[in-house]
Amino acid sequence: MPLRLRKFIGTILIIFLVLLYAILAVSIASAYLGTSPWWVHFLYFLLSGLLWVLPAMAIIKWMAGPVQK
């Protein structure tokens, strides 16, 4: 697969990942954290705000293609 096409597909995947992840994180927060104290909200959004990076890193590694020596 050409590198340019791989980067295009990866960009689309990252956009969908961020959109779906944000909707899921906010849905979970509104369903379960309604009466929780502020520090529970803070910890939840801190962790969920960092967690999306892991699948995004996998997509970015795939976009870069195999390492050429």
Summary of the structure (lengths in Angstrom):
residues: 69
radius of gyration: 16.2
end to end distance: 18.3
largest distance: 55.2
contacts: 148
relative contact order: 0.16
helix: 81%
strand: 0%
